[in-house]
Amino acid sequence: MKRRSNGLKTLPQILISGDYYGDEERLFADDRGSRLDVALRV
């Protein structure tokens, strides 16, 4: 997990399709900016 998150220790650590995505702040920001669907390939 440390390797996938580049050593970051924030929680939660979100993985999408096995790739490190970030923390909840990025998740919420991308959801508001309509970029989350692209990451989820929806």
C-alpha positions as a printed Julia matrix, in Angstrom:
42×3 Matrix{Float64}:
   0.0    0.0     0.0
   2.82   2.4     0.8
   4.31   1.81   -2.63
   0.99   2.36   -4.42
   0.31   5.6    -2.54
   3.86   6.94   -2.98
   4.36   6.81    0.78
   1.33   8.95    1.65
  -0.35   8.11    4.93
  -3.68   9.9     4.55
  -6.89   7.98    5.13
  -8.84   6.75    3.34
  -6.51   5.73    0.53
  -8.64   5.11   -2.53
  -7.71   2.65   -5.25
  -9.67   2.52   -8.49
  -9.09  -0.49  -10.74
  -5.99  -1.29   -8.7
  -4.42   2.14   -9.29
  -3.86   4.64   -6.49
  -6.34   7.46   -6.92
  -5.82   9.6    -3.86
  -7.72  10.56   -0.77
 -11.3   11.63   -0.21
 -10.54  15.3    -0.99
  -9.5   14.4    -4.54
 -12.45  12.04   -4.86
 -14.95  14.75   -3.88
 -13.24  17.4    -6.03
 -13.25  15.16   -9.08
 -16.89  14.25   -8.44
 -17.84  17.93   -8.38
 -15.78  18.55  -11.52
 -17.3   15.59  -13.4
 -13.91  13.87  -13.65
 -14.77  10.95  -11.39
 -16.83   9.22  -14.09
 -13.76   9.23  -16.34
 -11.64   7.64  -13.61
 -14.33   5.05  -13.0
 -14.75   4.54  -16.74
 -18.52   5.01  -16.45
